Amino acid sequence: MTRLILISMASILLFVVHAGNAQESDSAYDGQLFTGCAPLRVAVGFSMTNTDLALAEEALSKAAESRLRAARLFRTDSAQFLSVDLNVVGTAFSLRIGLNSWVGDMGFGRGGTVLMWGSGATGTHGGDPQYILGLVSRHLDEFVLKYLRVNEEPCKPG
């Protein structure tokens, strides 16, 4: 019995230490959002298979563009972009929102797009398109909040 208690306590301690380290790494990961307050365009990836969910790609695009315009971060010709990718298969979905930047030389003499920061979710939608749109909105709000926090100085007006 004593051994079981010690193992349980050790497991809890390891979990707490890991959770604390995860918060630190999330903060470091948020640093990947620094762009000098560069404007962003929106790129939407949208796939729906074997579902009757009434949701249009345009709704995702409008939600993302609206959030970026409200924060004065939107520009259609920007090299950097916010990707909003939604895949729905039956009642399951996968959502990924990310900041993508062009890197001129990725180490082998060629440039390419690199995911600098991302968040997302997977789950089931229960046939409710508003559930997914609400989730998209929350992730977009999280992105804008963190982006503006990390780029606070360069984003100041004036």
C-alpha positions as CSV (number, residue, x, y, z in Angstrom):
1,M,0.0,0.0,0.0
2,T,2.8,2.4,0.9
3,R,4.5,1.6,-2.4
4,L,1.3,2.4,-4.3
5,I,1.0,5.8,-2.5
6,L,4.7,6.6,-3.4
7,I,4.2,5.7,-7.0
8,S,1.0,7.8,-7.2
9,M,2.8,10.8,-5.6
10,A,5.8,10.4,-8.0
11,S,3.4,10.4,-10.9
12,I,1.6,13.5,-9.8
13,L,5.0,15.2,-9.2
14,L,6.2,14.3,-12.7
15,F,2.9,15.6,-14.2
16,V,3.2,18.9,-12.3
17,V,6.8,19.4,-13.4
18,H,5.9,18.5,-17.0
19,A,2.9,20.9,-17.0
20,G,5.2,23.7,-15.7
21,N,7.7,23.1,-18.5
22,A,4.9,23.0,-21.1
23,Q,3.9,26.5,-20.1
24,E,7.5,27.7,-20.5
25,S,7.8,26.1,-23.9
26,D,4.4,27.6,-25.0
27,S,5.8,31.0,-24.1
28,A,8.9,30.4,-26.1
29,Y,6.8,29.1,-29.0
30,D,4.7,32.3,-28.9
31,G,8.0,34.1,-29.6
32,Q,7.8,32.6,-33.1
33,L,5.0,35.1,-33.7
34,F,7.4,38.1,-33.8
35,T,7.3,39.6,-37.3
36,G,7.7,43.3,-36.5
37,C,3.9,43.7,-36.9
38,A,3.9,42.6,-40.5
39,P,0.5,42.4,-42.1
40,L,-0.9,39.0,-43.1
41,R,-3.1,37.6,-45.8
42,V,-5.5,34.6,-45.3
43,A,-5.2,31.2,-46.8
44,V,-8.0,28.7,-46.2
45,G,-7.8,25.0,-46.7
46,F,-11.2,23.3,-46.6
47,S,-12.2,19.7,-47.1
48,M,-15.6,18.0,-46.3
49,T,-16.1,14.3,-46.9
50,N,-19.2,12.2,-46.1
51,T,-21.0,14.9,-44.1
52,D,-24.1,16.9,-44.4
53,L,-22.7,19.7,-42.3
54,A,-23.9,23.1,-43.7
55,L,-20.6,25.0,-43.6
56,A,-18.9,26.9,-46.4
57,E,-15.3,27.7,-46.9
58,E,-16.3,31.4,-47.3
59,A,-17.4,31.5,-43.6
60,L,-13.9,30.6,-42.5
61,S,-12.3,33.0,-44.8
62,K,-14.6,35.9,-43.7
63,A,-14.0,35.1,-40.0
64,A,-10.2,35.2,-40.4
65,E,-10.1,38.3,-42.6
66,S,-12.5,40.1,-40.3
67,R,-10.3,39.4,-37.2
68,L,-7.2,40.5,-39.0
69,R,-8.9,43.7,-40.4
70,A,-10.1,44.6,-36.9
71,A,-6.6,44.3,-35.6
72,R,-5.3,46.2,-38.7
73,L,-3.1,43.3,-39.7
74,F,-4.7,42.3,-43.0
75,R,-3.2,42.9,-46.4
76,T,-3.9,40.7,-49.5
77,D,-0.3,40.9,-51.0
78,S,1.6,40.0,-47.8
79,A,4.3,37.3,-48.0
80,Q,3.3,36.0,-44.6
81,F,-0.1,34.5,-44.1
82,L,-2.5,33.1,-41.6
83,S,-3.7,29.6,-42.6
84,V,-7.0,28.3,-41.5
85,D,-7.3,24.6,-42.4
86,L,-10.5,22.6,-41.7
87,N,-11.0,19.0,-42.6
88,V,-14.4,17.4,-41.9
89,V,-15.0,13.6,-42.4
90,G,-18.4,12.4,-41.3
91,T,-18.9,13.8,-37.8
92,A,-15.2,14.3,-37.1
93,F,-13.2,17.4,-37.7
94,S,-9.7,18.7,-37.6
95,L,-8.9,22.4,-37.3
96,R,-5.5,24.0,-37.6
97,I,-4.7,27.8,-37.6
98,G,-1.2,28.9,-38.2
99,L,1.2,31.7,-38.9
100,N,3.2,30.9,-42.0
101,S,6.3,32.8,-43.2
102,W,8.4,32.7,-46.3
103,V,12.0,31.8,-45.6
104,G,14.4,32.7,-48.4
105,D,16.9,29.9,-47.7
106,M,15.9,26.9,-45.7
107,G,19.4,25.7,-45.5
108,F,19.8,24.1,-48.9
109,G,19.7,27.0,-51.2
110,R,15.9,27.0,-51.7
111,G,13.2,29.0,-50.1
112,G,9.9,27.8,-48.7
113,T,7.0,28.5,-46.5
114,V,7.4,27.6,-42.8
115,L,4.8,27.2,-40.1
116,M,6.0,29.6,-37.4
117,W,3.1,29.2,-34.9
118,G,-0.1,27.2,-34.8
119,S,-3.0,26.0,-32.7
120,G,-5.8,23.7,-33.5
121,A,-8.4,21.2,-32.3
122,T,-9.9,17.8,-33.3
123,G,-13.2,16.4,-32.3
124,T,-16.7,15.8,-33.4
125,H,-19.1,18.5,-34.4
126,G,-22.5,16.9,-33.6
127,G,-23.9,18.3,-36.9
128,D,-23.6,21.9,-35.6
129,P,-21.7,24.2,-38.0
130,Q,-21.9,27.0,-35.3
131,Y,-19.8,24.8,-33.0
132,I,-17.0,24.7,-35.5
133,L,-17.3,28.4,-36.3
134,G,-17.2,29.2,-32.6
135,L,-14.1,27.1,-32.3
136,V,-12.5,28.9,-35.3
137,S,-13.3,32.2,-33.7
138,R,-11.8,31.3,-30.4
139,H,-8.6,30.1,-32.1
140,L,-8.5,33.3,-34.2
141,D,-8.9,35.4,-31.1
142,E,-6.1,33.5,-29.4
143,F,-3.8,34.1,-32.4
144,V,-4.6,37.9,-32.7
145,L,-4.1,38.3,-28.9
146,K,-0.8,36.5,-28.9
147,Y,0.4,38.1,-32.1
148,L,-0.3,41.6,-30.9
149,R,1.3,40.9,-27.5
150,V,4.5,39.6,-29.0
151,N,4.6,42.4,-31.6
152,E,3.4,45.1,-29.1
153,E,6.1,47.7,-29.7
154,P,6.2,47.5,-33.5
155,C,2.4,47.5,-33.7
156,K,1.9,50.7,-31.7
157,P,0.3,53.4,-33.8
158,G,2.2,56.4,-34.9
